[in-house]
Amino acid sequence: MSDPVRLAKRLIALTGCSRTEAEQYIKGGWVSVDGHVVENPAMPVAGETVVLDPAARQEAIEPATILLHKPAGHDAISGPRPAADLVVRDSRWADDPSGVRLLQRHFQRLTPLMPLDAEASGLVVLTQDGRVWRRLTEDRDDIEQEFVVEVAGEIAPYGLARLQHGLSYGGRALPPCKVSWQNEVRLRFAIKGVQGGQLRHMCAQVGLDVVAIRRIRIGKVALAKMPVGEWRYLPVGERF
């Protein structure tokens, strides 16, 4: 058996590519060792079978942004039941239209953004991309979010108009937002700068009890038909 060498060195010997190219191929998920994709160029190999995918190409590895349909009961940002734990290889949405190749490195150092109440479900963003982090952190209060809120009870007179403008939360008057009935028991909110617990408090002020909350859009990015508990990539070029 030969002495172990770095995977990148073995690939160079097999293909005649440069060190930079070898590391790019490996980090891009194009190299397998005994049938298993390996993304670490420094992994030691000896007698194992190393194969470069015939479709391999040199391309920049973009930081990933992941869109998750969070179930109710999971913590979006921090807490004992982090939604980030649901982002695993097997829970990727089968109909993900992004075209992004799945890499193990995409599950590392993901930062959750845009808070969502633990009891709510819906769209949650986790990213490795500093550009997305800045957009959803620095501009958060300027980005419109859309929620579907299931309610019970009978709305007070002029309650819909008051939801749109005229309520307060946390001791301050709330800015105008767009609220409409989706059906007899569901309200649709298009709102900016929403705070934790705010939607429940708004509904309570007009006589409604909240049964469920689901966030369906952040800026220009929508949840669409992605099932609960599954995730997809934000395609390169798509913006919030």
Secondary structure as UniProt FT lines:
FT   STRAND          5..6
FT   HELIX           7..15
FT   HELIX           19..27
FT   TURN            28..29
FT   STRAND          31..33
FT   TURN            34..35
FT   STRAND          36..37
FT   TURN            41..42
FT   STRAND          44..45
FT   STRAND          50..52
FT   TURN            54..55
FT   STRAND          65..70
FT   TURN            72..73
FT   HELIX           83..86
FT   HELIX           89..91
FT   TURN            94..95
FT   HELIX           104..107
FT   STRAND          111..113
FT   TURN            118..119
FT   STRAND          121..127
FT   HELIX           130..138
FT   HELIX           140..142
FT   STRAND          144..152
FT   TURN            157..158
FT   HELIX           159..164
FT   TURN            165..166
FT   STRAND          168..169
FT   TURN            170..171
FT   STRAND          172..173
FT   STRAND          178..181
FT   STRAND          186..192
FT   TURN            196..197
FT   HELIX           198..205
FT   TURN            206..207
FT   STRAND          209..218
FT   TURN            219..220
FT   STRAND          221..222
FT   TURN            224..225
FT   TURN            228..229
FT   STRAND          231..233
FT   TURN            236..237
//
